[in-house]
């Protein structure tokens, strides 16, 4: 069925149609008025992170099923494979191996139910399970050497973790391509989003206590050298979640916001753009409760809004937004229930996972994955030619 197309923020019209079919809010802020074709596919229950391999297949971490689903570019399920407890983050190395971050029970270890990382072959065979830290929380990246970096909250959701290197602390675990633990780096409190710039520096979004600041448990962003040396801590916004680097080396930080209200206030939901030296370029209004950010090769910024709130008809609606490199909202597309992660393939197709209501299906309320055909301007951008997501290089 062809999606309805609406202009900008006409929430009254949205409320009339939302229970029938997904909508596209298109052309806001000067973007294209043509709506992309949208397809919805079953992936699993509680769909979290997603990644694309060199064949264009999409891998989805299913927190509700404790497994990973592999789909073809046309949305057909190729296979479903066992992961760990609460898989949330996912990344693919240059050999096509799939690294899955398992939130677990908070106890670092390799036993069933522990917090760890699992390595799968391109065919879904388990190659190893490796201990990381406490409550790995969705931040996973692979550097140019193939090392896997995992952010560990070190505390249950909603609680600010204590930065440190001890088990149970907030930190970053670094694994070699073979899974050996080669380092533990301290960033901030409850680190989540992670990105690596062209110089190999590590940028981390620290969720903290929701109050922007430079305190131990505050919300901020940390920059580390390739060896984990602290290079700086910078203020972005409240509850920073996702983080990505654009073609100019600037860092885009998604601030979920303590109050969940779209705006430029200290505790609002918004996105902050930082220079490579950490100074603020600007803060821009997006939707409510934003979660993940991805940047295409033209420098357009894509953000999911509405995770943890579900479907509604106000400014907190479940949606994905496209921003220009200068922060102007170009397009807003309605998604399914509680959109989480974004991946962009070589054809500029935008893949968005919807956490949903925990029931796998294609209905608006379900857990699934949606593709917005040709919505992006080029493939997913990465600051270096490295192992992660070879399908997007």
C-alpha positions as CSV (number, residue, x, y, z in Angstrom):
1,X,0.0,0.0,0.0
2,X,1.3,3.4,-0.9
3,X,2.1,5.6,2.2
4,X,0.2,8.8,2.8
5,X,2.3,11.9,2.3
6,X,1.8,14.9,4.6
7,X,3.6,18.2,4.9
8,X,5.6,19.2,8.0
9,X,3.9,19.0,11.4
10,X,0.2,18.5,10.6
11,X,-0.5,16.3,13.6
12,X,-4.3,16.5,13.3
13,X,-4.1,14.8,9.9
14,X,-1.5,12.4,11.3
15,X,-3.8,11.3,14.1
16,X,-6.6,10.4,11.6
17,X,-4.4,8.0,9.6
18,X,-1.8,6.7,12.0
19,X,-3.7,3.6,13.0
20,X,-4.3,2.6,9.4
21,X,-1.0,2.9,7.5
22,X,2.5,4.5,8.0
23,X,2.8,8.1,7.0
24,X,5.5,10.2,5.4
25,X,5.8,13.8,6.6
26,X,7.9,15.1,3.7
27,X,9.4,18.3,2.4
28,X,9.7,20.1,5.8
29,X,12.4,22.8,5.7
30,X,13.1,22.8,2.0
31,X,13.8,19.1,1.3
32,X,12.5,17.0,-1.5
33,X,8.7,16.8,-1.8
34,X,8.8,13.3,-3.2
35,X,8.2,10.5,-0.7
36,X,10.4,7.4,-0.9
37,X,8.9,4.0,-1.3
38,X,8.6,2.3,2.1
39,X,8.7,-1.4,2.9
40,X,8.3,-3.1,6.2
41,X,9.8,-6.5,7.0
42,X,9.6,-8.9,9.9
43,X,13.0,-9.2,11.7
44,X,12.4,-10.3,15.3
45,X,11.1,-9.1,18.6
46,X,12.5,-5.9,20.2
47,X,14.6,-4.8,17.2
48,X,17.6,-2.8,18.3
49,X,20.9,-2.3,16.3
50,X,21.3,-3.1,12.7
51,X,24.3,-3.3,10.3
52,X,24.9,-4.1,6.6
53,X,27.4,-6.6,5.2
54,X,29.3,-6.5,1.9
55,X,26.5,-8.3,0.1
56,X,24.0,-5.7,1.2
57,X,22.3,-8.1,3.7
58,X,20.9,-6.5,6.8
59,X,21.7,-7.9,10.3
60,X,19.3,-7.0,13.2
61,X,19.9,-7.5,16.9
62,X,16.6,-8.7,18.5
63,X,16.6,-8.0,22.2
64,X,13.2,-9.7,22.7
65,X,14.3,-13.0,21.1
66,X,17.9,-13.1,22.2
67,X,18.9,-13.7,18.6
68,X,20.1,-12.0,15.4
69,X,18.2,-12.0,12.1
70,X,19.8,-11.8,8.7
71,X,17.7,-10.4,5.9
72,X,18.5,-10.0,2.1
73,X,18.4,-6.6,0.5
74,X,14.8,-7.3,-0.6
75,X,13.7,-8.1,3.0
76,X,13.6,-11.9,3.0
77,X,14.8,-13.6,6.1
78,X,18.0,-15.6,5.3
79,X,18.5,-16.9,8.8
80,X,18.0,-16.4,12.5
81,X,20.9,-17.1,14.8
82,X,21.5,-17.4,18.5
83,X,23.1,-14.5,20.2
84,X,23.4,-13.7,24.0
85,X,21.1,-12.2,26.6
86,X,19.5,-8.9,25.4
87,X,21.5,-8.3,22.1
88,X,21.5,-4.6,21.4
89,X,24.5,-3.4,19.4
90,X,25.9,-4.9,16.2
91,X,28.8,-4.3,13.9
92,X,30.4,-6.1,11.0
93,X,34.1,-6.4,10.4
94,X,36.0,-6.6,7.0
95,X,35.9,-10.4,7.0
96,X,32.1,-10.3,7.3
97,X,32.1,-11.5,10.9
98,X,29.2,-10.1,13.0
99,X,29.9,-8.7,16.5
100,X,26.9,-8.6,18.7
101,X,26.8,-6.7,22.0
102,X,24.7,-8.4,24.7
103,X,23.3,-6.2,27.5
104,X,22.9,-9.2,29.8
105,X,22.6,-9.3,33.5
106,X,25.3,-6.8,34.3
107,X,27.9,-9.4,35.3
108,X,30.8,-9.5,32.8
109,X,31.4,-13.1,31.6
110,X,30.9,-15.6,28.9
111,X,28.1,-17.6,30.6
112,X,24.6,-17.6,29.3
113,X,22.9,-14.4,30.6
114,X,26.1,-12.5,31.2
115,X,27.1,-9.1,29.7
116,X,29.4,-9.9,26.8
117,X,30.1,-9.7,23.1
118,X,29.5,-12.6,20.7
119,X,31.3,-13.1,17.3
120,X,29.4,-14.8,14.5
121,X,30.6,-15.9,11.1
122,X,29.0,-14.5,8.0
123,X,26.8,-17.7,8.0
124,X,25.7,-17.1,11.7
125,X,28.0,-19.7,13.3
126,X,29.2,-18.7,16.8
127,X,33.0,-18.1,16.7
128,X,33.4,-17.0,20.2
129,X,31.9,-15.2,23.3
130,X,34.0,-12.6,25.0
131,X,33.6,-10.8,28.3
132,X,33.4,-7.0,28.1
133,X,32.1,-4.8,30.9
134,X,28.8,-4.4,32.8
135,X,25.7,-3.7,30.8
136,X,27.1,-3.1,27.3
137,X,24.6,-0.5,26.1
138,X,24.5,-0.3,22.3
139,X,27.7,1.5,21.5
140,X,30.0,-0.7,19.4
141,X,32.5,0.3,16.7
142,X,35.4,-1.3,14.9
143,X,38.6,0.7,14.3
144,X,40.9,0.6,11.3
145,X,43.0,-2.2,12.8
146,X,39.9,-4.3,13.3
147,X,39.7,-3.9,17.1
148,X,36.2,-3.9,18.5
149,X,35.3,-1.1,21.0
150,X,32.3,-1.6,23.3
151,X,30.7,0.9,25.6
152,X,29.6,-0.4,29.0
153,X,27.0,1.5,31.0
154,X,28.1,-0.1,34.3
155,X,24.6,0.6,35.7
156,X,21.0,-0.4,35.0
157,X,19.0,1.8,32.7
158,X,18.1,5.1,34.2
159,X,20.9,5.1,36.7
160,X,24.1,7.1,36.2
161,X,27.1,4.8,36.3
162,X,30.5,5.4,38.0
163,X,33.4,5.9,35.6
164,X,36.3,3.5,36.3
165,X,38.1,0.3,35.1
166,X,36.7,-2.1,37.7
167,X,34.0,-4.6,36.8
168,X,30.6,-2.8,37.2
169,X,32.0,0.6,36.3
170,X,31.2,2.7,33.3
171,X,34.0,2.2,30.7
172,X,35.0,1.0,27.2
173,X,36.2,-2.5,26.5
174,X,38.6,-2.9,23.6
175,X,38.9,-6.4,22.0
176,X,41.3,-7.5,19.4
177,X,40.0,-9.1,16.1
178,X,40.4,-12.5,17.8
179,X,38.5,-11.4,20.9
180,X,41.4,-10.8,23.3
181,X,40.9,-8.0,25.8
182,X,43.5,-5.4,25.0
183,X,42.3,-2.5,27.1
184,X,39.7,-0.8,29.3
185,X,39.3,2.9,28.8
186,X,37.4,5.4,31.1
187,X,35.2,7.9,29.3
188,X,32.3,9.2,31.4
189,X,29.1,8.0,33.2
190,X,27.0,5.5,31.4
191,X,28.7,5.8,28.0
192,X,26.5,4.8,25.0
193,X,27.1,6.1,21.5
194,X,30.7,5.7,20.1
195,X,32.4,6.9,16.9
196,X,36.0,6.9,15.6
197,X,37.3,9.8,13.6
198,X,39.8,9.8,10.7
199,X,42.7,10.2,13.1
200,X,41.6,7.2,15.2
201,X,40.4,9.3,18.1
202,X,37.4,7.8,20.0
203,X,34.3,9.9,20.7
204,X,31.9,8.8,23.3
205,X,28.4,10.1,24.4
206,X,28.1,9.8,28.1
207,X,24.4,9.6,29.2
208,X,25.1,10.3,32.8
209,X,22.4,11.8,35.1
210,X,20.8,14.0,32.4
211,X,22.3,17.2,33.6
212,X,24.8,18.7,31.1
213,X,28.1,19.4,32.7
214,X,31.7,18.3,33.3
215,X,31.1,16.5,36.6
216,X,31.8,12.8,37.0
217,X,28.2,11.7,36.5
218,X,27.0,14.5,34.2
219,X,25.9,14.2,30.6
220,X,28.7,15.1,28.3
221,X,31.0,13.9,25.4
222,X,34.5,12.5,25.9
223,X,37.3,12.4,23.3
224,X,40.0,9.8,23.7
225,X,43.1,9.2,21.7
226,X,43.5,5.8,19.8
227,X,45.2,4.4,22.9
228,X,42.6,5.6,25.3
229,X,44.4,8.8,26.5
230,X,41.8,11.4,27.5
231,X,41.9,14.4,25.1
232,X,38.9,16.3,26.4
233,X,35.4,16.4,27.8
234,X,32.7,18.6,26.2
235,X,29.2,19.6,27.0
236,X,26.5,18.8,24.4
237,X,23.1,18.3,25.9
238,X,20.9,16.2,28.3
239,X,21.2,12.4,28.1
240,X,23.3,12.2,24.9
241,X,22.7,8.9,23.1
242,X,23.8,8.5,19.5
243,X,26.9,10.0,18.1
244,X,28.4,10.2,14.5
245,X,31.1,12.1,12.6
246,X,30.4,13.9,9.3
247,X,32.7,14.3,6.2
248,X,34.1,17.5,7.6
249,X,35.1,15.8,10.9
250,X,32.4,17.5,12.9
251,X,30.7,15.4,15.6
252,X,26.9,15.2,15.8
253,X,25.5,14.3,19.2
254,X,21.9,13.2,19.8
255,X,20.5,14.5,23.1
256,X,17.5,12.5,24.3
257,X,16.7,15.2,26.8
258,X,15.6,14.8,30.4
259,X,12.2,16.3,29.7
260,X,11.7,14.8,26.2
261,X,10.4,18.1,24.8
262,X,11.8,19.2,21.4
263,X,13.6,22.6,21.9
264,X,16.9,24.4,22.6
265,X,16.6,24.3,26.4
266,X,19.2,22.7,28.6
267,X,17.1,19.6,29.2
268,X,15.3,19.5,25.9
269,X,15.5,16.9,23.1
270,X,17.8,18.2,20.3
271,X,21.0,17.6,18.4
272,X,24.4,19.3,19.0
273,X,27.1,19.7,16.4
274,X,30.7,20.0,17.6
275,X,33.9,21.0,15.9
276,X,36.7,18.4,15.9
277,X,38.2,20.3,18.9
278,X,34.9,19.9,20.9
279,X,33.6,23.5,20.6
280,X,29.9,23.8,19.8
281,X,29.0,24.8,16.3
282,X,25.2,24.8,17.0
283,X,22.3,23.1,18.6
284,X,19.2,22.2,16.5
285,X,15.7,21.2,17.2
286,X,14.6,17.7,16.1
287,X,11.9,15.4,17.5
288,X,11.2,14.1,21.0
289,X,13.3,11.4,22.6
290,X,15.8,11.0,19.7
291,X,18.0,7.9,19.9
292,X,20.4,7.1,17.0
293,X,22.1,9.2,14.3
294,X,23.6,8.2,11.0
295,X,25.3,10.4,8.3
296,X,25.3,9.8,4.6
297,X,28.1,10.5,2.2
298,X,26.7,14.0,1.4
299,X,26.8,14.9,5.0
300,X,23.0,14.7,5.6
301,X,22.2,13.8,9.1
302,X,19.5,11.1,9.9
303,X,17.9,10.8,13.4
304,X,15.4,8.5,14.9
305,X,12.8,10.1,17.2
306,X,10.3,8.6,19.7
307,X,12.1,5.6,21.3
308,X,10.7,4.7,24.7
309,X,7.4,6.6,24.0
310,X,5.7,4.6,21.3
311,X,3.3,5.8,18.7
312,X,1.6,9.1,19.3
313,X,0.4,12.1,17.3
314,X,2.3,15.0,19.0
315,X,5.9,16.2,18.6
316,X,7.1,13.0,20.4
317,X,5.9,11.0,17.4
318,X,7.9,8.0,16.1
319,X,9.8,9.3,13.1
320,X,13.1,9.6,11.3
321,X,14.3,13.1,10.3
322,X,16.8,14.2,7.7
323,X,18.9,17.3,8.5
324,X,21.1,19.3,6.1
325,X,24.8,19.6,7.0
326,X,23.9,23.0,8.5
327,X,21.2,21.5,10.8
328,X,18.1,22.5,8.8
329,X,15.3,19.8,8.9
330,X,14.8,18.7,5.3
331,X,12.3,15.8,5.7
332,X,10.5,14.0,8.4
333,X,9.2,10.4,7.7
334,X,6.8,8.6,10.0
335,X,8.1,5.2,11.2
336,X,6.7,2.3,13.1
337,X,6.6,1.9,16.9
338,X,9.7,3.2,18.7
339,X,12.3,3.5,16.0
340,X,15.8,2.8,17.2
341,X,18.8,2.3,14.9
342,X,19.7,3.4,11.3
343,X,21.9,1.9,8.7
344,X,22.3,3.2,5.1
345,X,23.3,0.9,2.3
346,X,25.3,1.5,-0.9
347,X,22.2,2.4,-2.8
348,X,21.2,5.1,-0.4
349,X,18.4,3.0,1.1
350,X,17.7,3.9,4.8
351,X,17.1,0.9,7.1
352,X,15.4,1.7,10.4
353,X,14.7,-0.8,13.2
354,X,11.5,-0.4,15.2
355,X,11.7,-1.8,18.7
356,X,7.9,-2.0,18.8
357,X,5.6,-3.7,21.2
358,X,7.6,-6.9,21.3
359,X,5.5,-8.8,18.8
360,X,7.3,-9.5,15.5
361,X,5.2,-8.4,12.5
362,X,4.5,-5.7,9.9
363,X,1.7,-3.9,11.7
364,X,2.4,-0.3,12.8
365,X,2.7,-1.3,16.5
366,X,5.0,-4.4,15.9
367,X,8.7,-5.0,16.1
368,X,10.1,-4.8,12.6
369,X,12.5,-3.1,10.2
370,X,11.6,-0.5,7.6
371,X,13.4,0.5,4.5
372,X,13.1,4.0,2.9
373,X,14.2,3.3,-0.7
374,X,16.7,5.9,-2.0
375,X,15.9,8.4,0.8
376,X,19.6,9.1,1.6
377,X,22.1,10.9,-0.6
378,X,24.7,8.3,-0.9
379,X,25.8,5.5,1.4
380,X,26.5,5.5,5.1
381,X,29.6,7.7,5.8
382,X,32.6,6.5,7.8
383,X,35.6,8.7,8.5
384,X,38.1,6.1,7.3
385,X,38.3,3.1,5.0
386,X,38.2,0.5,7.6
387,X,36.6,-2.8,8.6
388,X,33.2,-1.7,9.9
389,X,30.1,-2.2,7.6
390,X,32.0,-3.0,4.4
391,X,28.6,-2.9,2.6
392,X,28.5,0.8,3.1
393,X,32.0,1.7,1.9
